[in-house]
Amino acid sequence: MFITLATDFGTSDYFVGAMRGVILARNPQARIFDITHEIPAHDIRAGAFILLAAYREYPERTVHVAVVDPGVGSARRPILIVTPRYFFIGPDNGLFSYVCEREGEVRAFHLTNERFFRHPVSATFHGRDIFAPVAASLTLGVPPEEFGPPIDDLVQLEPLAPQRVGENEMRARIVHIDRFGNCITNLTRADLTEEMIARGAHLLANGRKISSFRRFFDEGTTDEPFAVWGSAGFLEIVIKLDSAAQKLGLVRGQEIIVRLAGD
């Protein structure tokens, strides 16, 4: 069984290595893979997007452990989420919102059975003392129900889907800005179809009209913002060889208006 790790820990400290050690101590046969450890510190929304973009690339029954946990040690719950194909372990702070929205059919459990924890449990490192040992135990065949009671009130971020406003307008938003400054929106091909684009749909980003839709990054011209369908399945606002975020003054969470008519 595969276990992935996605955290904001970076790689200069002992945190990731300690989590790996706990997993292997419980299940030496576990296969551990890193999605990333460079999620910006405490940035739950960035973590939620990165997990959404990566989790389906792994085999069925992979256990995804995600830790972006500014509330560690507080009343926030450690949780296990079960979907038809995957498992997710981490803090109940919205980190799994986008995954749950996409999956639809999920079961969630509050991790309370201390028999599966590493002891003593640190109030500042649940990644090592709760999430890692629970993930290892799950790969050894422990049923999800053994870890704690079911819950149905998970903390959720704002919905990922854009909002339709009348017949000719949608309100989308930037959900992620990657290291190249590409601005990833929450628009999918189901939201903005090729037919809509052919009829003249365009974007308004910080007052700038973007009506050029290209297939890949190098197809654009220097300084011209355009839109491209990115590898994660979302529409991205980009500028060739430059940062669209900096050039257009865009930030995550900023509203993007989609005009479906040609005016």
N, C-alpha and C positions, 0 to 999 in steps of 0.2 A: 504494500500500500504506500502511496506517495503522500508526503507532507510538504506543503509550501509555507514559506515564511515571508510576510510583507510587513515591514515595520518602519518607524521613523528613528530607529536606533543609530543609523550610520554604521560604520565598520571600524571606528578607531577605539571603541570601548569593548568591554567583555560581554556585552549583553547578548549579541547574536550567538557567540560561541557557547555561552552558558545554556541558552535554550537548546541548541543542538546537542550539547552533552546530556541534558536531562532526557531528551527524547531517546537518544541512543542507549542510555543506561537502562531505560525501560524496554526498549525494543531495538536490539542491535541490528535487526534486519530492515529497519525503517530507511526509506530513501527520501532524503531531505533536499529540497530545491528552494532557491531564493528567487522570489519575484523581484523584490527590491528592498533595500534598507535605507533608501534615500528619500522617502516621503518627507516633505518639510515638517519640522518638529511641531507636534500638536495639531497638525492640519488634518482633521477628520474628513473633510470633503475631498481633499486630494487623495487620501487613502481610499475612500469609497470609490472614486473614479478609477484609480489604478487597479484595484481589485476587480472591478467590473470589467475592465479592458482585458484582463489576463486570465481569469479563473477558468473559462471554458476551453482554454488551450490544453488543459491537463486531462489525463484519463479519468474515466468515471470512478467515483468513490475516493478521489483525492481529498485529503483533509487540508483545508486552507486555514492557516493560523495568521491572523492579522492583528497587529498591535500598534495603534495610535491612541494613546490612553492617558490624556491629561488628567482624568479623574481617578486614576489608579489609587486604591486604598480608601476611596470614599464609598458612598452608598450605591454607586453605579454597579450593575450586576455583571459578573462574568457569564458568558452564554455560549451555548452550542446551538447552531442552526443546521437543520437537516433538510435537504432538498432531494428530489428524486435521483439526482446524479452526484451530488457533492455534500461535503460537510464544511462548516465554517465555525471557527472558534475565536473568541476575542471579547472585547468589552461591549456592553450594551450602551453605545453612545451615538448610534447612527452610522457607524462604520460599514455596516452591512445593508444599509438602506437600498442602494441601487441594485445590489444583487437580489434582494428580496423582491423588489419591484419587478425585475425582469423575470425571476423564477416563478413568482405567483404562488405556487404551492410549496409552503415551507412549514416546518415544525420547529419550535424553539424550546430550549431547556435552560433553566437557571442552574449553573454549576455550583452545587452546594455540598456534594458528597466528598468530604475531605479525605476519604480513603484513597482517592485518586490524585491528591495533591502532593507536591514536594513539601517537606516540613523541615524547619519552620517556614510558614508562609510570610514572606516580606510584604509589608504594606506598600512598597514602592516598586515591586517587580513581579507582577502577576504573570507576565510573559513567561518567566522561568518557572514559577512555583505553582501556577494553575493551568495556563493554556498549554504549555509544552507537555506536561505529564498527561493531561487529559487527551491531547492529540495522540500521544504514543499509546495510551490505553485503548483508544478508539481503533487504532490500527491492529491491535491484538484481539479485536472481536468483542469488546465490551459493548453491550447495547446502549444506545443513547439514553434510554430511560433510567439507566443506573447512575447517571451523573447528577441527576437532580430533577425537580418537578417541571412539568411543562408550563410555559408562559405564553400569553397571547397579546402582550402589550409592549412590544419592542419599541425602543426609541427610534424615531424615523426622522431623516432629513426631509426637506421639501421635495415633493415628487419630481422625478426626472423629466417627465413628459412636458412638452411645451403646451401653452394655453391657446386655444382658438378664440379669436375675438372677432365676431361677426363672420361674414362669408369670405372676406378678402384679406384677413390679417391674422397672423399668429405672433404671440410673444414668446420668444425663446430666451435662452441665456447662455452665457459662457460658463461651462462647468469645469473646465481645466485649461491651464496654459502650460504647454510642455517646455522643455529646456531650450527649444529653438524659437520660442515666442509665438508658436502657432496657437490660435485661440479655438479650442474645441467647444462646439456648442452642443446642446442637447437635442439637436435635430437629427432624425434618422431618415432613411429613404422612405419609410412608411409615412413620415410626417410631411416631407417635402418631396414629392414624386417628380420623375422626369417630365411628366406631362405638365405639372405646375411650372417647372423651370422653363419648358418650351413655350409656355403661354406668357412668359415675362416676369415670373416671380423674382424678387430681389430682396436683399438684406439691407437694413439700416443699422449701422454700428457706430455709435457716438456721432450721429448725424451724417456719417459717410455712407453713400449708396454703393453697394457692392452687387453688381449684376453679372459679373463674369464668373462662370463655373468651369473649372478645368479638371483634367483627369489626374494630373500629377504635379508635383512642386515645380519642376523645371519648365513646365509649360507656360508659366507666367512671365511677365516682363518686370524688370527691376522697378521697385517703388509702387507697383500697382497691386492693391489688395484684391484678392480673388478668393473664391471658395473651392474647396476640394473635398471629396469624400475620403476621410482618413481611414486608417487601418482598423480602428476600433469600431467603425460603423457609424461614426457621427460626422456631421458637416463641420469643416474647419475653415476658419478665416486665416489666410496666410499671405505673406509677401515673400517673393523669391529671394533667398539668401539674406533675409532680414527678419527682424522680430515684428510681427504684426501687432503684438501687444504694446510694444513701445511706440511704434510709429503711429498707431491709431489711438493710443491712450486707453487701451482696454484692460479691464481687470476681471478676475473671476467673479461670477455672480452678476455681471453687468447684463442688462437687458439687450437683446437683439430683436429687432422688429422684422418680421417677414411680411412683405407685401405680396399678395398673390396676384393682384391685378398689375397690369403693365405701367400704371401711372406712377 
